[in-house]
Amino acid sequence: MKGNLASRFGQRFFWPFSWRWLSRASAFQRRMLLALAVCLSIILFGAIAYSQQPITLTLLMPALDVQAGRSMADQFEASNPGIKLEIVEGPNASNLVEDLYTSSFLLGDTPYDLVLMDVVWLPKFAAAGWLLDITDRVPADQLTAFLPADLEGGRYQNRLYRLPMRSDSGLLYYRQDLLAKAGLQPPTTFDDLINISKTLQERGDVRWGYVWQGRQYEGLAAMFTEVLAGFGGFWVKPDTLEVGLDRPEAIQAVNFLRRTVQEGVSPPGVTTYQEEEARRLFQSGDVAFMRSWPYAYPLGSAEGSPIKGLFSFKPMVHAPGFDSAGCLGGWGLGIAKTSRYPDAALKVVQYFASPEGQRFTILENGYLPTRPSLYTDPLIVAKYSYFPQMQTVAEKAVLRPPVAQYAQVSDILQRYLSAALTDRTPVADAMRNAAQETRRLLDTNES
């Protein structure tokens, strides 16, 4: 190809200079012509070589995920030699990574081609016009292979901006050994959870019945999403922006959480707990039940853990007549609207979300997949025997409100919910204020 191109180039630019002309030209003229030919050849072949250089795409990731990300990049580049993926290390905290992405977009010249997003960032990023709409770039038949809730977490106003590559869902851990010893079944309802906790406490089997995340932070909003849905309530309906925080179901949800503390089922300090405080207490062997995420399972099953082999998990409890709900977490990959290489970036997105890409990260890190088929994949189950059971939890996941103002909406809920749980504000007053402030925020943004 190069030879043919050079031949055509020579014929076009040098055919007027026949051998007859060259024989009559002076030595100086011949030297000048030779120099010109050399320069043009260098330019020509330099352009050809440059056009064959790999495309470089950049991706910012939290520091904890960088090692796995670089391993994935190596796997991708091996089958896509024309594309190089540069992984940029960000902070450990995901909210700081979100801030870096936001700042780069606001400056108008983001260096990132690909955007790794927590599920709750998607509405904000899409509403701001920072993401490439990939609705018509991904065949519809490819999307049916994902869990519906995970796929929905990549949409905003019925347009697709992200493919899910890693799932997460809240669930209920329980001490199966203590339940078996007492002749009890795992709880199904909120009342079951409290009553069984009290029974095990009275027997002297555990000090505490139930631990959860009660501190004023995003984990509180995630946990409350599950309890609220379990009572048949809702936070914000994204299609109508109706707010349900002051409805009876929301009051019941708050009162259940307060009841766990008032009746001694949960420790008084639970309103200061994040995930790790709850996990460490449960893993110590002194708690019967815990609300947490899947990451706690391998930690509780590790060598040296006091509860290794003594606990299991199930979907979250619920009120009679309603379904269990686990708050959807997880991450996915989208494309910056300003990327100069959207087609190459889409290949990366599809690979990271593919069965091969997800299998690779699962085997390295134990993350939950967004594809149902991988929960029973022989290679994965051989390493993580609990994965088939985890699929039931993942299928019951629910989204936090997919609204562009989610960060502000969550902050409002956290403040008033924390005030209600710590007896600083009566429950009805706190939730009424939370609903009213949320409505004002959403009305202001709508008008």
N, C-alpha and C positions, 0 to 999 in steps of 0.2 A: 504493500500500500504506500509506504513512504517513498519507495523508488519510483512508482508510477506518478505520485504527486510531484516529486522533484523533476521528473522528466517533462511533465506537462508545464511546470513552472518555467523550465529552461526553454522549452519550445516557444512559449509565449513571449518571454522577455529577451531572448537572445537570437531569435531567428533572423532579425534584420542584419546581424553582424555576420555575414557570410565569410567563408574562408578567403574569398577573393578580396574582401575588404580588409580582413586581418593581415593578408600578405602585403598590403600596401600601407597599413598603419605603421606609425612610428613606434619605437620601443616604448616610449613614454605612454602612448595611447594604449598599447597592449597591457602594460602594467596597471594602468588605471582600470581597464576593463576587467582584469583579473581580480583586482581588489574589490571592485563593485560586486563581482560574482560571489566572492568569498563572503562579503558582508550580507548579501541577500540570502545566501545559503544558511548562514548562521541564524538570521532572523527567522527563516522558514522553519528550520528544524527545531529551533528554540520554541517556536509557537506550537509545533507538533508535540514536543516533549511536555510543554506546560499544559496542554489540553489533556494529557494523559496522567497528570498528577491527581492523586485521590482527593475527593471532596472532604473537608474537615467540618464536622458538626460538633457543637458544644452542648454540654448538659450539666447543669448544676444539681448536686445531690447533697443531702445531709451527710456529715462526716461518718456517721455510723454505717452508712450504706455504700460508701465509696469503694471499699475493697470488693464487695460483691458486684458493684457497678462496673468496675474495671475488668473483672473476670467475664462479665456478660459482654462487655465491649470487645474483648479478645475473641470470644465465640462468634460474635456478629461479624467482625472484620475478617475472620477466616473464610467465611462464605460470601463476603461482600468486599473484595479487595479494593474496589474503587471508592470506598467510603471509610474515612477514619473518624472514630468517635472519641472526642476529648472530654473526659470526666473532670469537672471542676469541683473541688472539695469545699463544701459550705460548713456552717456551724452544726453542732449536734442537734440543737433545738429546732424543731420543725417550724415554729413561728418565726424564727430568725431567718430561716431559708425563704419563707414566704415574703418576709420584708425585703430580702435581697432581690427576689424576682420582681416584686412590686416597684422597688426603686429603679431597677434597670428599665422596666417598661415605661415608667413615668418620665425618665430621661429621654425616651424616644429613640434610643439606639442600643437596645439590649444586645449583649454579646452572645446570648443563648439562642440556639436554634430549636432545641427541644425543651419542654417544660414538664418537670416531674411534679405532680400535684397530689396533695392530700384531697380526699373527696370533698371536703368543705370549702376548698379554695376555688373549685371549678366555676360556680356561678359568678363570683366576683371577677375572675379573670376573663370569662366569656363575655359578661355584660360590658366590661371595659373595652372590648374589641381587641384584646391582646392575643387571642388564640385564632389559629386557622380552623375554619369550619371544615371538618372532614366527613360530613354526612354523605356526600356524593363521591367520596374517594375510597370508601371501604364498602365492598359488596355486601348487600343485606344478608346474604346467606352465611357470611362469615360471623355475623353478630349473634346468630342464634346459639352459638357454642358457649356464650358467656352466661353467668348467673344474671338473671334479670335485674336485681337490685344493683349489682356492680356496674352493669352496663348503663343503667339509668343514672348512676352517679357521674357519668361522663357526658350527660346531656344538659343543655340549658335551652329552655323554650323550644323543646322538641328538635333541637339541632345537636349533632354529635361533635364534641371537641376533644375527647380523650378516650383512649382505650384502657380498660382496667388491667393491671398487671399483678396486683397483690391485694388480697381481700383481708378483712378483719371484721369481727363481730363480737359484741358483748355476750357473755354467757354466765351460767351459774355453776360454780364448782361446789362439790359436796363430798363429805367424808363417807364413802360407801361402807367402810369397815364399821363405823359407829352406827350407821343406820341398820346394817345387818345385825349387829349385836343387840340392838334395841327392838328388832323385828319391825322396822319401819320402812316405808317406801320413800323414794325421793319426792320432795314437795312438787305440787302442780300449781297451787294458787298462792297468793300473798299470805292468806291466813294459814295455809299449811306451813309455809316457811317460818312464820313466827311460832306457831304451836309446836312444831317439831324441834325448833331451836330451844324452846323452853324445856321440853322433855329431856333433851340431851344435857342441858345445863343442870336440871334438877337431879339427873342421874350422876352428875359429877364427871361426865365424859369430857366436857369442854368448859372453858370459862365463858366464852362468848359464842353466840349463835350465828351472827351474820355480820360481815364487814363489806363496806362499799366505799365509793369515792364521794366524799362530802365536802371537800375543800372548794372554795370559789375559784374555779378554773374550768377549762373546756371539758375536762373529764366529768365534772358535775353535770353539765348540759347533756353529755352523751349518756350518762347513767340515767338521768331523768327522762330522756327520750324513750327509754325502754319501759320504765314504770308507767309513764303517761300512756303509751300505746297499749300496755297491758291492762289498763283500765278503760280502754276504748276511746281515749282522748286524742287530741292533736295539738301541736304547737302552732304552726302556721301552715295553711294550705297554699302551696305555691301557685296554683292556677287562679285562685280568687283573692289571695292574701288575707283570708279570714284568720283571725287570731283566736285560739282556744284556751289560753292560759287562765282565764277566769271562769271557765265552765266547771260544772260539778266534778267531771272526771279528773281535772287537774287538781282540784282541792283534795280529792280522794288520794291522788298519787302523793301529794306532799304529806298528807296526814299518815299515810303508810310509813314513809321514811321517818317521820317524827316518832311514830309509834315504836319503831325498832329501838330507838334510843330511850324513850320514856319507860318502856317495859323491860329495859335491861338486856335486850337481845343483842344490841350493838353497843360497843364501848362509847362512852361520852365523847371521846376524842375523834370519833369517826367523821365528824364534820370538818376535820382538818386533814383527812387522809387523801392522798393521791394513790395511784396504782401500787406503787412499791410499798407504801406503809401497809396497805391492805394485804398485799401478797406475803410480805414477811411475817405478818401475824398469823395468817392462815397456814403458811408453810411451817411455822413453829409447832403446829399440832394442837393449838389451843382454840381453834375456831371450827365450827361445823360447816358453814357456808360462806361463799365469797362471790361477789360479782366482779368479774374482770374480763380480760381479753385472752385470746389463745396463747399469747406469748408465755403465760404463767405455767402452762402444762409441762413443757420440757424442763423448766426450772424446778418445779415440784417433783418431777420424776428423776432428777439427776442423782448420781451417787452421793450419799451423805445427807440427802434430804430426809427429815423425820417422817414425812408423809409419803415417801416413795411407795407406789403400789397400793396405797390406801385411799385414794380419792378418784373421783371421776367428774364428769361435767354433763350438763344438759341445757336445753334452751331455757331462757329466763321464765320465771313463774308469771302468772297473770290472774286477773279476776275471773270468776266463773262466767262463762259465756263469751269470753274473748280469747284471743290467740297470744302466744308468746311472741316477743319481739326482742331482737338484739340490735343495738345501734350499729349501723354500718360504718366501718372505718375502711382504711385501705388507700392504695396509691395507684395512680395511672399516669400515662404519658401522652402529652399533646405536643403541638407544634406552634412555635411563635409565629405570629402572622407576618413578622418582618423577616423571617428566614429567607435567604436567597436560594435555598435548596429544599423546597418543600417535598419534592418527590423522593429525594434521598432520605429526608427526615421521616417520611411516612414508612419507609422500609424499616427504620429503626423502631418506630412505634409498633409496627406489626410484629417484628421479631420479639421485642420484649414482652408483648402480650400473647405470643404464640404458645402452643403446647410445649415446644422445645425450650423456648426461653423461660417460661414459668417453671418447667420441670427442673431446669438447671438451678434456678434460685431457690426452689423449694428444697432440693437435696443439699444445698449449701447452708441454708438458713432456717428452714422449717416454716417459711411464710405460707399463709393460706392462698390457694389458687383462686382465680376468678372463673375457672372453667370446671363445670361439674365432673367431667371425665377424669380429671386429675386426682380427685379425691379417692378414686379406686385404682389408680395407676399402680401396677405391680411393683415398679421400682420405688415409688414413693411409699407405698404401704409397707414394703419390706423394711424401710427405715423408720417410718412413723405409723405405727399400727393403729393409732387413734384417728387417723384422717377420715375413714369412712363415717365414723360417728360425728366428726366435725362438720360434715356436709349438711346434716340436719340443722345445725346451728346457723350455718352460712345462708341457707335457703330462707330463714326467717328474719333476715336482716332488714332494717328499716332505715331510711335516710333521715338525717336532720334536715330542716327546711332548706331546699335548694333555691335560696333567694340571693340576689346580688349583695344585699346588706347583711349577710349572715353573721359576720364578725360583730356588728353592732347589736343584732338581734340576740346573739348568744350572750354578749356582755350584759344586756338587760336582764335576761333570765337568770344568769349566774348571781347577779347582785341581789335581786329580790328573793330568789330561792334560798340563798345562803342566809339572808335576814330571817326568813321564816323558819328555817331548820335550826337556827341558833337562838330562837325566841326573842329576837330583836324587834320583830314585826309580826302581828297576828297573821295567820295563814291567808285568810280571805283578803285582808288589806294588801298583803304583799303581792298576791297573784293578780288582784285587780289592778294594782299599780303597774305590775309587769306587763299586763295585757294592754293597758292604756298607753304606756310609753312605746310599746312595740307598734301599736296602731298608728301613733303619731309619726313614728319613724317611717313606716311603710307608706303612709298617706303623703308625707312630705316628699318622698322619693318618687311617688307616682304622679304627683301634681306638677 
